[in-house]
């Protein structure tokens, strides 16, 4: 990393609590994140996948620099873009004796007022955005929710806003009662879950009603963990735009939402995942710092 890049990352963070980021014309975000895996026995032929680097462009957010550092010296690191335009970092290591750490850093800038992500008009008919996945298949209860909302709101955005409010009311936020493999139907029936469950149920309702929508993984400024929300795709002249809703918090996503990746559901954009050969077990610890260095 260059000295200039390091200087940008090391700038002091502002007190974001008192900032009106939606009104600011220029905002610079800095993300620092660390994932560490400790193994009780050596891990062999490790293959790891990271979807943790913010997209190069999302609306008028621009990624200015990023780095992913791996603690193991002989690690093989390959960057590629997936079918949804996300940057995927693939890491291969022959042997991890005890631990491996991934350190992520990124600087993202916004110039001008916050705007929705612009997509080609073909996004409106992209089958990936309307076809249910294993995690976003609607059950009868979700289909009923979607049908009631569609009967009351023909407009996609009004429909999505109503659905998000209904989902927030139906699912109490509670950590530890669901997992990444929990489906929308299971979360809705259980009535408890986290942001990814809210997003999956909202997506299931949208897709049941034929409303194109996608899953967004990222962070919420001020929170220590990761976050998830949805974007509903609507026509806008000769193009389409993706309007962000946060069903976990029952609101439109704004300047405190920091997007990283987009996909059909959590499985497409899981921040960290992988496999290895060996009899041992791995334990993950992680920490994150997301802040603002410029807001004018």
C-alpha positions, 0 to 999 in steps of 0.5 A, a space after each residue: 500500500 502506498 504512503 498516500 493510501 495509508 494516509 487516507 486510511 489513518 485519518 482520524 474519524 469524525 463523530 458521526 453521531 452529530 453529522 447530517 450525512 444525507 445533507 453533506 455534499 461530500 462524504 468519505 468513508 473508511 472501513 477497517 475489518 479483520 477476520 481471524 480463524 484459529 484452528 486446534 489442529 493444522 488445516 490443510 488445503 485451505 480454500 477461502 472466499 471473501 466478499 468484503 471489499 465494497 463495490 467499485 461503484 454503487 450509486 454515487 459511491 466510489 471505491 477509491 482504494 482497498 487492500 486485503 492482507 493475508 497473514 500467511 506469507 505463502 498464501 495464493 490470492 486471486 481477485 475476480 468479479 462475480 456475476 453480480 459485479 462484486 469483487 471476490 477475493 479467493 485465498 488458497 493456503 497449503 497448510 495453516 498450522 494454527 491461525 490465519 488472519 484477513 485484514 481488509 481496508 477500504 476508502 469509499 467516497 461520495 460526491 454530491 447528494 446520495 442517489 440510488 444505484 442506476 441499472 440497465 433497463 434489462 434489470 427489470 426483467 432479470 430473472 435472478 431478481 424475481 425468481 425465488 432462491 432456496 433462502 427466499 422461497 415464500 410460504 403461504 403466509 408470506 404469499 398472503 402478505 405479498 398478495 394483501 400488499 399488492 392489492 393495496 399498493 400497485 406502485 412497486 415502491 409503495 408495495 416495498 415500503 409496506 412490506 418492509 414495515 410488515 416484515 419489521 413488525 412480524 420479526 422481532 430482532 434477536 441474535 442467535 436464534 437463526 443461522 445463515 441457512 435459515 430460510 425466509 419461511 422459517 424466519 417468518 414462522 418463528 417470528 425472530 431473527 436478525 437483519 439477514 432474516 428480515 431481508 430474506 422475508 422482504 425478498 420472498 414477498 417481493 418476488 412472490 408479487 413479481 417485484 424485482 429485488 436484490 439482497 445487499 450486504 454491508 454495514 450500518 454506521 455505528 454498529 459493530 457487526 455487518 448488516 443487510 437490506 434490500 433494493 427494489 428495482 423500478 423503471 426510471 426513464 430508459 434505465 432502472 434504479 435500485 431503491 434501498 429499503 431496510 426492513 430490519 429498521 423499517 426505513 429507507 436506507 440512507 447515508 449511514 448504510 454502507 453497501 458492500 455487495 449485491 446478490 440474490 440472497 445471503 448465500 451469494 454474498 456471504 462475507 467469509 466462507 471456505 473449506 479445508 482438509 483436516 480433523 481440527 475445528 476452526 473458530 472465527 473472531 472478527 472486528 470492524 471499524 467503519 467511520 467517516 473522515 470527511 463530511 462537508 
